[in-house]
């Protein structure tokens, strides 16, 4: 039996990142709610480990 959670940075960023949230109406609602509640991190893109290195 294999593990069910195998984390991948790119997949996480693409599915739960800021750009992905902005694409859909529901995603924008999530960001709006998180801003209202005062979350420091709005999406997975705000995690230091997921920031793109140039």
C-alpha positions in Angstrom: 0.0 0.0 0.0 1.4 3.4 -1.0 1.2 6.7 0.8 -1.6 9.0 -0.1 0.2 12.3 0.3 3.2 12.9 -1.9 3.9 16.6 -1.8 5.2 18.4 -4.9 5.9 22.1 -4.9 4.8 22.9 -8.4 1.5 21.0 -8.1 0.8 22.8 -4.8 1.6 26.2 -6.3 -0.5 25.5 -9.4 -3.6 24.3 -7.6 -3.6 26.4 -4.5 -1.5 29.4 -5.5 -2.6 33.1 -5.9 -3.0 32.9 -9.7 -5.2 29.8 -9.5 -7.4 31.6 -6.9 -7.7 34.7 -9.0 -8.9 32.6 -12.0 -12.2 31.5 -10.6 -15.1 33.4 -8.9 -14.9 31.1 -5.9 -11.2 31.5 -5.6 -11.5 35.3 -5.6 -14.1 34.9 -2.8 -11.6 32.8 -0.8 -9.0 35.6 -1.1 -11.5 38.3 -0.2 -12.5 36.3 2.9 -8.9 35.7 3.9 -8.1 39.4 3.5 -11.1 40.3 5.6 -10.1 37.9 8.4 -6.5 39.3 8.3 -4.6 36.2 7.3 -0.9 36.9 6.7 -0.8 34.2 4.1 -3.6 34.5 1.4 -2.6 31.5 -0.6 0.0 28.8 -1.0 2.1 31.2 -3.1 2.8 33.2 0.0 4.7 30.3 1.6 8.5 31.0 1.6 9.2 27.4 0.4 7.0 27.9 -2.7 8.4 31.3 -3.8 10.1 31.0 -7.2 13.8 31.5 -7.2 15.2 33.5 -10.1 
